[in-house]
Amino acid sequence: MNVDMPPVKPEIRFNATVPSQFEWTNKPARCNHTLKVVCTHGNGKEMYHLDNKVLLSLNKQYNCTGEYPYKQRLIKSNSLSFQIPCDGQKNGQFENSTSTSFEMSWNSLEGDQCSGIIWDSFSAICKHLDSSGNSQLGNCVKHSGTNTICSITNLLPYKKYKCSISGEVIGKDYEIYSGVNTTLSDKISCLLTITDEPSPERVTELRTAPEPEPDLSDQVWEPATEHTLVEEAIVSASDIMPPEHWLNV
């Protein structure tokens, strides 16, 4: 006798890294139903199959539900909420800046939130922060699956750029670091030329303007008396000879 067993409510599990996959942990041994996982994040909605590698976005909140059809209805799991944390921003930095180039390094330290991700390759780009928005691609050298050094050249002197490093996993790029930096100014060589210029002439003679003649128009003239004439004669004579010689005249 065949007994129709009640449907099993599925339980799903997901390892929060990239790449990863969904698993149906309580699937009955003889269950042939196909379970699909429906995930929403923000306004997006995607469907995934069991045991297939999936590449979800970093630092996004996901809500996923496993479901399979049973007698014209869907048997659903509880909602599984998670995100794939990767705070790669703290692991990057600018190095060796010049007037036309940058170097950037990124390293996923052991034990941090990105340490479980093995990156296939790295890339970098710098965008000039002005109206034109010119961009320059960088050349990244991968030293292991968790760190890289990127060089960006052909930049303009003393300009501000927004630069980023992306890691690739199975063909999908993830931005793991971004920052703003300014190139150095051009070196300006200055030449000081000294020439022999004549010094200002030295002042050797000081001349003063003649004093103005006194204005005698307002003077009151009195007629000379005999006494006055004698005094003037004596004064005039004293200007000519000393008084001790007057008796000999």
ZABATOR-882531 format. One line per field, with one value per atom (N, C-alpha, C): x negated, y negated, z; residue in one letter. Coordinates in nm, 3 decimals. Example, Ala and Ser with C-alpha at 12.3 -4.5 7.8 and 13.67 -1.06 7.14 Angstrom:
REM residues 2
xx <- (-1.319,-1.230,-1.320,-1.285,-1.367,-1.290);
yy <- (0.569,0.450,0.330,0.225,0.106,-0.003);
zz <- (0.780,0.780,0.780,0.708,0.714,0.787);
type <- (A,A,A,S,S,S);
//
This chain:
REM residues 249
xx <- (-0.086,0.000,-0.091,-0.058,-0.132,-0.070,-0.153,-0.107,-0.164,-0.075,-0.117,-0.164,-0.298,-0.355,-0.335,-0.316,-0.301,-0.430,-0.422,-0.542,-0.634,-0.763,-0.864,-0.894,-0.888,-0.925,-1.076,-1.122,-1.267,-1.342,-1.465,-1.559,-1.678,-1.715,-1.824,-1.940,-2.057,-2.179,-2.262,-2.335,-2.421,-2.547,-2.663,-2.791,-2.820,-2.827,-2.834,-2.974,-3.004,-3.128,-3.103,-3.206,-3.196,-3.315,-3.287,-3.153,-3.098,-2.968,-2.906,-2.785,-2.706,-2.588,-2.490,-2.365,-2.259,-2.248,-2.216,-2.201,-2.067,-2.007,-1.883,-1.926,-1.927,-1.990,-1.901,-1.770,-1.681,-1.602,-1.660,-1.592,-1.576,-1.455,-1.436,-1.512,-1.555,-1.639,-1.568,-1.439,-1.367,-1.285,-1.320,-1.246,-1.303,-1.218,-1.259,-1.219,-1.166,-1.122,-1.245,-1.226,-1.332,-1.307,-1.404,-1.388,-1.460,-1.394,-1.453,-1.460,-1.558,-1.578,-1.553,-1.461,-1.427,-1.484,-1.566,-1.631,-1.590,-1.567,-1.540,-1.645,-1.684,-1.772,-1.739,-1.697,-1.650,-1.526,-1.533,-1.423,-1.448,-1.559,-1.593,-1.540,-1.524,-1.476,-1.540,-1.603,-1.668,-1.632,-1.644,-1.617,-1.742,-1.772,-1.891,-1.852,-1.933,-1.913,-2.011,-1.974,-2.060,-2.191,-2.296,-2.427,-2.492,-2.437,-2.502,-2.579,-2.699,-2.776,-2.706,-2.696,-2.632,-2.731,-2.722,-2.808,-2.719,-2.694,-2.611,-2.697,-2.632,-2.702,-2.752,-2.859,-2.916,-2.839,-2.830,-2.774,-2.630,-2.556,-2.414,-2.331,-2.218,-2.130,-2.040,-2.045,-1.965,-1.862,-1.744,-1.640,-1.600,-1.628,-1.611,-1.516,-1.438,-1.342,-1.352,-1.362,-1.359,-1.216,-1.182,-1.045,-1.045,-0.951,-0.930,-0.779,-0.735,-0.592,-0.543,-0.424,-0.362,-0.210,-0.154,-0.009,0.047,-0.004,0.042,0.026,-0.066,-0.101,-0.251,-0.302,-0.445,-0.472,-0.567,-0.613,-0.738,-0.733,-0.840,-0.914,-1.038,-1.121,-1.102,-1.158,-1.166,-1.263,-1.244,-1.331,-1.471,-1.572,-1.710,-1.768,-1.806,-1.861,-2.010,-2.086,-2.232,-2.290,-2.417,-2.496,-2.637,-2.710,-2.848,-2.936,-2.985,-3.063,-3.203,-3.247,-3.385,-3.423,-3.487,-3.529,-3.669,-3.678,-3.809,-3.864,-3.780,-3.824,-3.943,-3.945,-4.053,-4.184,-4.179,-4.299,-4.373,-4.324,-4.388,-4.452,-4.548,-4.614,-4.688,-4.714,-4.793,-4.940,-5.027,-5.170,-5.242,-5.358,-5.449,-5.379,-5.316,-5.251,-5.354,-5.336,-5.418,-5.325,-5.381,-5.299,-5.215,-5.247,-5.175,-5.132,-5.149,-5.118,-5.083,-5.011,-4.982,-5.020,-5.046,-5.050,-4.951,-4.874,-4.780,-4.806,-4.793,-4.809,-4.684,-4.655,-4.541,-4.581,-4.549,-4.587,-4.477,-4.426,-4.326,-4.396,-4.388,-4.459,-4.391,-4.470,-4.416,-4.320,-4.203,-4.104,-4.005,-4.025,-3.927,-3.811,-3.714,-3.591,-3.607,-3.717,-3.739,-3.835,-3.886,-3.994,-3.952,-3.822,-3.778,-3.759,-3.779,-3.757,-3.891,-3.898,-4.017,-3.988,-4.064,-4.039,-4.118,-4.050,-4.117,-4.213,-4.173,-4.256,-4.211,-4.291,-4.260,-4.272,-4.198,-4.207,-4.190,-4.234,-4.226,-4.191,-4.129,-4.094,-4.094,-4.137,-4.135,-4.055,-3.964,-3.879,-3.907,-3.935,-3.965,-3.837,-3.845,-3.727,-3.707,-3.670,-3.632,-3.520,-3.483,-3.370,-3.394,-3.520,-3.549,-3.544,-3.587,-3.581,-3.671,-3.788,-3.880,-3.924,-3.937,-3.973,-4.100,-4.176,-4.296,-4.290,-4.311,-4.315,-4.452,-4.456,-4.581,-4.626,-4.749,-4.807,-4.829,-4.762,-4.768,-4.845,-4.934,-5.011,-4.959,-4.911,-4.858,-4.972,-4.998,-5.105,-5.055,-4.927,-4.864,-4.715,-4.636,-4.492,-4.428,-4.508,-4.450,-4.516,-4.615,-4.674,-4.729,-4.743,-4.787,-4.848,-4.928,-4.979,-4.945,-4.884,-4.838,-4.908,-4.946,-5.011,-4.921,-4.900,-4.821,-4.910,-4.928,-5.017,-4.939,-5.013,-4.956,-4.850,-4.870,-4.780,-4.829,-4.744,-4.779,-4.835,-4.933,-4.992,-4.892,-4.905,-4.829,-4.679,-4.627,-4.484,-4.432,-4.305,-4.242,-4.173,-4.197,-4.141,-4.071,-3.964,-3.899,-3.938,-4.001,-4.055,-3.993,-3.991,-3.934,-4.008,-4.004,-4.058,-3.942,-3.934,-3.831,-3.895,-3.833,-3.875,-3.774,-3.823,-3.736,-3.730,-3.608,-3.586,-3.493,-3.542,-3.465,-3.394,-3.468,-3.415,-3.334,-3.314,-3.238,-3.332,-3.321,-3.407,-3.340,-3.420,-3.377,-3.469,-3.412,-3.494,-3.527,-3.656,-3.698,-3.769,-3.805,-3.869,-3.849,-3.826,-3.819,-3.870,-3.930,-3.983,-4.011,-4.034,-4.062,-4.204,-4.279,-4.416,-4.449,-4.551,-4.591,-4.735,-4.758,-4.895,-4.978,-5.108,-5.197,-5.208,-5.254,-5.273,-5.402,-5.414,-5.537,-5.650,-5.774,-5.890,-5.923,-5.934,-5.962,-6.104,-6.190,-6.328,-6.336,-6.396,-6.407,-6.552,-6.577,-6.710,-6.714,-6.805,-6.820,-6.934,-6.907,-7.007,-7.044,-7.176,-7.225,-7.299,-7.261,-7.325,-7.383,-7.487,-7.548,-7.466,-7.395,-7.315,-7.383,-7.387,-7.448,-7.372,-7.449,-7.385,-7.341,-7.244,-7.198,-7.313,-7.313,-7.418,-7.415,-7.536,-7.547,-7.533,-7.464,-7.445,-7.573,-7.633,-7.759,-7.741,-7.632,-7.614,-7.470,-7.453,-7.320,-7.295,-7.197,-7.164,-7.029,-7.024,-6.898,-6.846,-6.719,-6.657,-6.688,-6.711,-6.740,-6.623,-6.657,-6.551,-6.482,-6.355,-6.282,-6.318,-6.313,-6.340,-6.230,-6.267,-6.163,-6.069,-5.947,-5.844,-5.842,-5.886,-5.895,-5.780,-5.680,-5.571,-5.492,-5.493,-5.412,-5.494,-5.622,-5.704,-5.667,-5.674,-5.647,-5.782,-5.804,-5.932,-5.916,-6.009,-6.008,-6.124,-6.108,-6.218,-6.335,-6.452,-6.573,-6.603,-6.641,-6.679,-6.830,-6.880,-7.025,-7.088,-7.020,-7.073,-7.079,-6.977,-6.974,-7.084,-7.110,-7.215,-7.351,-7.371,-7.499,-7.520,-7.413,-7.424,-7.454,-7.389,-7.412,-7.554,-7.606,-7.742,-7.841,-7.814,-7.904,-7.905,-7.784,-7.774,-7.846,-7.831,-7.897,-8.047,-8.092,-8.237,-8.295,-8.216,-8.267,-8.282,-8.206,-8.219,-8.348,-8.403,-8.522,-8.647,-8.654,-8.774,-8.731,-8.814,-8.783,-8.776,-8.698,-8.683,-8.814,-8.912,-9.038,-9.118,-9.087,-9.159,-9.085,-8.965,-8.887,-8.959,-9.035,-9.096,-9.205,-9.259,-9.364,-9.309,-9.179,-9.120,-9.107);
yy <- (0.118,0.000,-0.124,-0.213,-0.339,-0.444,-0.501,-0.605,-0.738,-0.834,-0.966,-1.046,-1.064,-1.135,-1.286,-1.355,-1.500,-1.563,-1.676,-1.740,-1.789,-1.789,-1.834,-1.982,-2.059,-2.201,-2.209,-2.265,-2.264,-2.360,-2.322,-2.409,-2.431,-2.556,-2.588,-2.652,-2.640,-2.695,-2.759,-2.863,-2.932,-2.976,-2.946,-2.992,-3.129,-3.231,-3.371,-3.406,-3.369,-3.406,-3.400,-3.426,-3.411,-3.329,-3.233,-3.183,-3.095,-3.070,-2.983,-2.916,-2.844,-2.775,-2.749,-2.731,-2.699,-2.548,-2.506,-2.364,-2.340,-2.226,-2.181,-2.078,-2.119,-2.037,-1.923,-1.932,-1.827,-1.758,-1.750,-1.687,-1.537,-1.480,-1.336,-1.256,-1.140,-1.059,-1.027,-0.998,-0.957,-1.073,-1.193,-1.309,-1.347,-1.349,-1.386,-1.528,-1.602,-1.737,-1.827,-1.922,-2.018,-2.147,-2.182,-2.303,-2.418,-2.530,-2.654,-2.755,-2.844,-2.947,-3.083,-3.156,-3.291,-3.393,-3.483,-3.583,-3.723,-3.808,-3.949,-4.033,-4.144,-4.243,-4.377,-4.470,-4.598,-4.577,-4.627,-4.607,-4.490,-4.419,-4.309,-4.176,-4.084,-3.950,-3.851,-3.746,-3.644,-3.506,-3.408,-3.269,-3.186,-3.095,-3.011,-2.864,-2.775,-2.632,-2.578,-2.468,-2.405,-2.359,-2.364,-2.308,-2.375,-2.489,-2.567,-2.682,-2.710,-2.822,-2.953,-3.037,-3.168,-3.276,-3.393,-3.507,-3.624,-3.630,-3.738,-3.861,-3.975,-4.101,-4.108,-4.185,-4.204,-4.311,-4.291,-4.391,-4.430,-4.339,-4.360,-4.265,-4.315,-4.232,-4.149,-4.016,-3.923,-3.855,-3.830,-3.750,-3.641,-3.516,-3.405,-3.300,-3.240,-3.137,-3.020,-2.898,-2.778,-2.729,-2.681,-2.637,-2.525,-2.436,-2.332,-2.308,-2.262,-2.241,-2.108,-2.113,-1.992,-2.005,-1.917,-1.915,-2.055,-2.117,-2.247,-2.360,-2.343,-2.450,-2.446,-2.551,-2.562,-2.539,-2.452,-2.431,-2.518,-2.610,-2.709,-2.692,-2.729,-2.731,-2.863,-2.870,-2.999,-3.089,-3.218,-3.313,-3.311,-3.306,-3.309,-3.447,-3.522,-3.658,-3.656,-3.720,-3.722,-3.829,-3.854,-3.934,-3.880,-3.914,-3.870,-3.990,-3.996,-4.113,-4.112,-4.228,-4.243,-4.390,-4.423,-4.561,-4.579,-4.574,-4.587,-4.727,-4.827,-4.966,-4.993,-4.928,-4.953,-4.888,-4.800,-4.726,-4.788,-4.900,-4.963,-5.096,-5.138,-5.266,-5.309,-5.441,-5.498,-5.495,-5.472,-5.470,-5.535,-5.594,-5.642,-5.730,-5.836,-5.928,-6.020,-6.046,-6.142,-6.242,-6.325,-6.423,-6.357,-6.235,-6.169,-6.026,-5.980,-5.840,-5.819,-5.708,-5.660,-5.513,-5.469,-5.327,-5.303,-5.193,-5.155,-5.010,-4.982,-4.845,-4.802,-4.672,-4.616,-4.479,-4.454,-4.327,-4.282,-4.163,-4.105,-4.035,-4.094,-4.040,-3.913,-3.826,-3.700,-3.728,-3.671,-3.686,-3.798,-3.883,-3.988,-3.931,-4.015,-3.968,-3.927,-3.967,-3.930,-3.813,-3.760,-3.663,-3.531,-3.503,-3.377,-3.380,-3.493,-3.507,-3.496,-3.407,-3.394,-3.463,-3.569,-3.651,-3.596,-3.588,-3.540,-3.644,-3.768,-3.877,-4.008,-4.114,-4.247,-4.349,-4.458,-4.567,-4.699,-4.808,-4.941,-5.044,-5.152,-5.263,-5.392,-5.502,-5.635,-5.728,-5.803,-5.896,-6.037,-6.127,-6.267,-6.336,-6.401,-6.464,-6.604,-6.613,-6.740,-6.713,-6.813,-6.798,-6.696,-6.678,-6.584,-6.439,-6.415,-6.281,-6.181,-6.225,-6.133,-6.022,-5.901,-5.784,-5.720,-5.662,-5.587,-5.451,-5.344,-5.210,-5.182,-5.101,-5.067,-4.926,-4.899,-4.766,-4.705,-4.594,-4.532,-4.401,-4.384,-4.261,-4.187,-4.063,-3.983,-3.904,-3.930,-3.860,-3.731,-3.724,-3.601,-3.618,-3.526,-3.539,-3.641,-3.708,-3.801,-3.938,-3.967,-4.102,-4.136,-4.267,-4.317,-4.455,-4.495,-4.631,-4.678,-4.795,-4.847,-4.979,-4.998,-5.122,-5.188,-5.319,-5.398,-5.511,-5.520,-5.621,-5.712,-5.806,-5.902,-5.992,-6.027,-6.119,-6.262,-6.358,-6.499,-6.551,-6.643,-6.696,-6.778,-6.765,-6.843,-6.841,-6.717,-6.697,-6.593,-6.608,-6.517,-6.404,-6.281,-6.162,-6.075,-6.012,-5.906,-5.773,-5.689,-5.563,-5.446,-5.329,-5.211,-5.087,-4.985,-4.852,-4.754,-4.668,-4.565,-4.428,-4.333,-4.194,-4.113,-4.018,-3.937,-3.793,-3.740,-3.600,-3.539,-3.442,-3.371,-3.471,-3.569,-3.662,-3.778,-3.785,-3.896,-3.985,-4.117,-4.215,-4.266,-4.281,-4.338,-4.453,-4.572,-4.684,-4.665,-4.659,-4.630,-4.748,-4.849,-4.967,-5.086,-5.204,-5.328,-5.441,-5.541,-5.656,-5.771,-5.888,-6.009,-6.054,-6.087,-6.132,-6.237,-6.320,-6.428,-6.406,-6.415,-6.403,-6.523,-6.503,-6.611,-6.714,-6.834,-6.938,-6.912,-6.974,-6.964,-7.033,-6.985,-7.052,-7.174,-7.289,-7.415,-7.457,-7.470,-7.514,-7.666,-7.730,-7.875,-7.917,-8.016,-8.068,-8.214,-8.249,-8.385,-8.450,-8.557,-8.627,-8.757,-8.777,-8.898,-8.982,-9.107,-9.197,-9.316,-9.380,-9.500,-9.622,-9.678,-9.796,-9.914,-10.034,-10.152,-10.190,-10.218,-10.258,-10.402,-10.443,-10.583,-10.678,-10.797,-10.895,-10.943,-10.959,-11.003,-11.156,-11.206,-11.351,-11.412,-11.503,-11.567,-11.713,-11.775,-11.917,-11.939,-12.009,-12.040,-12.188,-12.221,-12.360,-12.390,-12.515,-12.559,-12.677,-12.693,-12.806,-12.935,-13.045,-13.174,-13.220,-13.288,-13.338,-13.455,-13.464,-13.574,-13.709,-13.815,-13.950,-13.992,-14.060,-14.102,-14.203,-14.198,-14.289,-14.412,-14.523,-14.647,-14.743,-14.693,-14.784,-14.831,-14.752,-14.790,-14.867,-14.890,-14.962,-15.112,-15.170,-15.314,-15.385,-15.478,-15.552,-15.687,-15.714,-15.842,-15.927,-16.058,-16.144,-16.137,-16.133,-16.121,-16.250,-16.242,-16.359,-16.368,-16.476,-16.495,-16.389,-16.356,-16.253,-16.119,-16.092,-15.963,-15.956,-16.066,-16.066,-16.047,-16.107,-16.091,-15.946,-15.881,-15.740,-15.652,-15.678,-15.598,-15.618,-15.746,-15.774,-15.700,-15.694,-15.624,-15.475,-15.419,-15.275,-15.246,-15.337,-15.311,-15.321,-15.416,-15.432,-15.315,-15.256,-15.140,-15.019,-15.017,-14.905,-14.916,-15.041,-15.062,-15.050,-15.127,-15.119,-15.100,-15.039,-15.019,-15.152,-15.162,-15.290,-15.343,-15.256,-15.306,-15.391,-15.392,-15.473,-15.599,-15.619,-15.733,-15.867,-15.880,-16.004,-16.048,-15.954,-15.987,-16.033,-16.032,-16.072,-16.222);
zz <- (0.000,0.000,0.000,-0.090,-0.100,-0.008,0.073,0.165,0.118,0.102,0.057,0.178,0.188,0.301,0.284,0.394,0.384,0.332,0.263,0.209,0.320,0.290,0.385,0.359,0.465,0.452,0.435,0.323,0.296,0.387,0.415,0.486,0.394,0.373,0.281,0.356,0.297,0.357,0.246,0.284,0.187,0.258,0.201,0.253,0.195,0.281,0.236,0.186,0.060,-0.006,-0.156,-0.235,-0.381,-0.431,-0.520,-0.554,-0.441,-0.444,-0.345,-0.410,-0.331,-0.384,-0.272,-0.311,-0.215,-0.199,-0.076,-0.046,0.024,-0.009,0.057,0.161,0.286,0.390,0.439,0.429,0.481,0.369,0.254,0.141,0.167,0.154,0.173,0.069,0.103,0.015,-0.115,-0.112,-0.232,-0.292,-0.254,-0.307,-0.442,-0.541,-0.676,-0.714,-0.621,-0.650,-0.674,-0.759,-0.791,-0.713,-0.628,-0.547,-0.615,-0.618,-0.669,-0.555,-0.565,-0.463,-0.526,-0.465,-0.513,-0.415,-0.465,-0.380,-0.423,-0.327,-0.352,-0.279,-0.342,-0.277,-0.338,-0.253,-0.305,-0.391,-0.513,-0.608,-0.702,-0.684,-0.774,-0.724,-0.817,-0.784,-0.880,-0.826,-0.908,-0.859,-0.950,-0.917,-0.941,-0.848,-0.857,-0.837,-0.895,-0.879,-0.777,-0.717,-0.618,-0.681,-0.601,-0.636,-0.756,-0.801,-0.906,-0.842,-0.894,-0.841,-0.872,-0.771,-0.788,-0.745,-0.809,-0.780,-0.736,-0.609,-0.555,-0.529,-0.513,-0.490,-0.346,-0.329,-0.196,-0.119,0.011,0.104,0.069,0.008,-0.021,0.064,0.112,0.194,0.104,0.122,0.043,0.133,0.077,0.141,0.042,0.079,-0.014,0.045,-0.043,-0.003,-0.100,-0.046,-0.128,-0.146,-0.264,-0.291,-0.396,-0.382,-0.483,-0.497,-0.613,-0.636,-0.576,-0.523,-0.468,-0.483,-0.569,-0.591,-0.614,-0.715,-0.761,-0.658,-0.572,-0.479,-0.453,-0.393,-0.365,-0.217,-0.190,-0.053,-0.035,0.060,0.076,0.207,0.204,0.325,0.398,0.515,0.582,0.505,0.518,0.449,0.512,0.427,0.470,0.437,0.539,0.520,0.546,0.457,0.471,0.380,0.395,0.304,0.300,0.194,0.180,0.216,0.339,0.381,0.322,0.279,0.230,0.243,0.353,0.377,0.321,0.187,0.123,0.122,0.157,0.151,0.242,0.358,0.454,0.411,0.310,0.271,0.152,0.099,-0.016,0.020,-0.062,-0.040,-0.167,-0.174,-0.284,-0.243,-0.343,-0.320,-0.437,-0.410,-0.514,-0.619,-0.576,-0.668,-0.734,-0.863,-0.936,-1.005,-1.092,-1.164,-1.273,-1.313,-1.423,-1.391,-1.268,-1.240,-1.093,-1.069,-0.934,-0.926,-0.805,-0.773,-0.660,-0.672,-0.568,-0.530,-0.402,-0.356,-0.280,-0.286,-0.212,-0.163,-0.035,0.025,0.118,0.095,0.184,0.298,0.416,0.532,0.583,0.637,0.689,0.805,0.796,0.901,0.878,0.776,0.752,0.670,0.641,0.579,0.433,0.371,0.231,0.216,0.329,0.320,0.258,0.256,0.199,0.049,-0.014,-0.158,-0.230,-0.327,-0.411,-0.543,-0.572,-0.690,-0.808,-0.923,-1.044,-1.101,-1.097,-1.150,-1.089,-1.115,-1.065,-1.179,-1.167,-1.265,-1.190,-1.255,-1.192,-1.298,-1.253,-1.341,-1.261,-1.325,-1.264,-1.354,-1.294,-1.369,-1.322,-1.419,-1.388,-1.342,-1.225,-1.167,-1.224,-1.350,-1.410,-1.508,-1.586,-1.677,-1.786,-1.827,-1.935,-1.887,-1.762,-1.708,-1.778,-1.823,-1.891,-1.795,-1.850,-1.770,-1.822,-1.731,-1.766,-1.697,-1.775,-1.720,-1.662,-1.557,-1.493,-1.526,-1.492,-1.510,-1.372,-1.342,-1.210,-1.216,-1.120,-1.107,-0.983,-1.004,-0.894,-0.831,-0.702,-0.633,-0.569,-0.546,-0.498,-0.525,-0.476,-0.497,-0.407,-0.322,-0.226,-0.223,-0.310,-0.309,-0.447,-0.469,-0.599,-0.585,-0.684,-0.698,-0.839,-0.850,-0.979,-1.008,-1.135,-1.182,-1.285,-1.268,-1.363,-1.412,-1.544,-1.603,-1.697,-1.760,-1.856,-1.793,-1.666,-1.599,-1.617,-1.590,-1.602,-1.470,-1.477,-1.353,-1.272,-1.142,-1.044,-1.072,-1.095,-1.118,-1.018,-0.984,-0.889,-0.965,-0.919,-0.983,-0.879,-0.923,-0.844,-0.905,-0.825,-0.875,-0.798,-0.863,-0.800,-0.846,-0.761,-0.791,-0.787,-0.888,-0.894,-0.899,-0.831,-0.837,-0.919,-0.993,-1.080,-1.029,-1.028,-0.992,-1.097,-1.169,-1.273,-1.365,-1.412,-1.511,-1.455,-1.324,-1.265,-1.187,-1.210,-1.143,-1.016,-0.912,-0.785,-0.749,-0.728,-0.683,-0.536,-0.506,-0.369,-0.303,-0.380,-0.322,-0.414,-0.355,-0.432,-0.345,-0.410,-0.337,-0.431,-0.374,-0.450,-0.418,-0.523,-0.504,-0.609,-0.582,-0.672,-0.717,-0.847,-0.898,-0.853,-0.849,-0.811,-0.923,-0.890,-0.991,-1.066,-1.186,-1.263,-1.188,-1.207,-1.151,-1.236,-1.173,-1.242,-1.208,-1.311,-1.289,-1.300,-1.203,-1.199,-1.223,-1.309,-1.339,-1.299,-1.206,-1.159,-1.236,-1.312,-1.392,-1.322,-1.298,-1.233,-1.337,-1.353,-1.449,-1.374,-1.435,-1.376,-1.415,-1.320,-1.345,-1.277,-1.343,-1.279,-1.154,-1.049,-0.924,-0.934,-0.855,-0.859,-0.825,-0.890,-0.866,-0.721,-0.666,-0.527,-0.521,-0.422,-0.405,-0.349,-0.423,-0.380,-0.342,-0.375,-0.345,-0.305,-0.199,-0.149,-0.169,-0.244,-0.271,-0.209,-0.153,-0.093,-0.172,-0.169,-0.241,-0.167,-0.242,-0.176,-0.093,0.018,0.103,0.032,0.049,-0.018,0.044,-0.038,0.010,0.107,0.215,0.311,0.247,0.285,0.234,0.324,0.266,0.344,0.314,0.249,0.210,0.330,0.437,0.553,0.659,0.632,0.730,0.734,0.853,0.873,0.883,0.788,0.783,0.853,0.947,1.019,0.965,0.962,0.916,1.011,0.955,1.037,1.110,1.236,1.316,1.319,1.375,1.383,1.469,1.580,1.670,1.601,1.522,1.450,1.348,1.277,1.176,1.239,1.361,1.428,1.467,1.519,1.558,1.439,1.328,1.208,1.157,1.170,1.126,1.211,1.345,1.435,1.404,1.381,1.350,1.221,1.122,0.994,1.009,1.091,1.109,1.182,1.278,1.352,1.265,1.156,1.063,0.984,0.973,0.891,0.975,1.094,1.178,1.322,1.403,1.544,1.617,1.725,1.798,1.854,1.887,1.944,1.848,1.721,1.621,1.583,1.647,1.604,1.634,1.744,1.782,1.686,1.611,1.517,1.382,1.371,1.241,1.240);
type <- (M,M,M,N,N,N,V,V,V,D,D,D,M,M,M,P,P,P,P,P,P,V,V,V,K,K,K,P,P,P,E,E,E,I,I,I,R,R,R,F,F,F,N,N,N,A,A,A,T,T,T,V,V,V,P,P,P,S,S,S,Q,Q,Q,F,F,F,E,E,E,W,W,W,T,T,T,N,N,N,K,K,K,P,P,P,A,A,A,R,R,R,C,C,C,N,N,N,H,H,H,T,T,T,L,L,L,K,K,K,V,V,V,V,V,V,C,C,C,T,T,T,H,H,H,G,G,G,N,N,N,G,G,G,K,K,K,E,E,E,M,M,M,Y,Y,Y,H,H,H,L,L,L,D,D,D,N,N,N,K,K,K,V,V,V,L,L,L,L,L,L,S,S,S,L,L,L,N,N,N,K,K,K,Q,Q,Q,Y,Y,Y,N,N,N,C,C,C,T,T,T,G,G,G,E,E,E,Y,Y,Y,P,P,P,Y,Y,Y,K,K,K,Q,Q,Q,R,R,R,L,L,L,I,I,I,K,K,K,S,S,S,N,N,N,S,S,S,L,L,L,S,S,S,F,F,F,Q,Q,Q,I,I,I,P,P,P,C,C,C,D,D,D,G,G,G,Q,Q,Q,K,K,K,N,N,N,G,G,G,Q,Q,Q,F,F,F,E,E,E,N,N,N,S,S,S,T,T,T,S,S,S,T,T,T,S,S,S,F,F,F,E,E,E,M,M,M,S,S,S,W,W,W,N,N,N,S,S,S,L,L,L,E,E,E,G,G,G,D,D,D,Q,Q,Q,C,C,C,S,S,S,G,G,G,I,I,I,I,I,I,W,W,W,D,D,D,S,S,S,F,F,F,S,S,S,A,A,A,I,I,I,C,C,C,K,K,K,H,H,H,L,L,L,D,D,D,S,S,S,S,S,S,G,G,G,N,N,N,S,S,S,Q,Q,Q,L,L,L,G,G,G,N,N,N,C,C,C,V,V,V,K,K,K,H,H,H,S,S,S,G,G,G,T,T,T,N,N,N,T,T,T,I,I,I,C,C,C,S,S,S,I,I,I,T,T,T,N,N,N,L,L,L,L,L,L,P,P,P,Y,Y,Y,K,K,K,K,K,K,Y,Y,Y,K,K,K,C,C,C,S,S,S,I,I,I,S,S,S,G,G,G,E,E,E,V,V,V,I,I,I,G,G,G,K,K,K,D,D,D,Y,Y,Y,E,E,E,I,I,I,Y,Y,Y,S,S,S,G,G,G,V,V,V,N,N,N,T,T,T,T,T,T,L,L,L,S,S,S,D,D,D,K,K,K,I,I,I,S,S,S,C,C,C,L,L,L,L,L,L,T,T,T,I,I,I,T,T,T,D,D,D,E,E,E,P,P,P,S,S,S,P,P,P,E,E,E,R,R,R,V,V,V,T,T,T,E,E,E,L,L,L,R,R,R,T,T,T,A,A,A,P,P,P,E,E,E,P,P,P,E,E,E,P,P,P,D,D,D,L,L,L,S,S,S,D,D,D,Q,Q,Q,V,V,V,W,W,W,E,E,E,P,P,P,A,A,A,T,T,T,E,E,E,H,H,H,T,T,T,L,L,L,V,V,V,E,E,E,E,E,E,A,A,A,I,I,I,V,V,V,S,S,S,A,A,A,S,S,S,D,D,D,I,I,I,M,M,M,P,P,P,P,P,P,E,E,E,H,H,H,W,W,W,L,L,L,N,N,N,V,V,V);
//
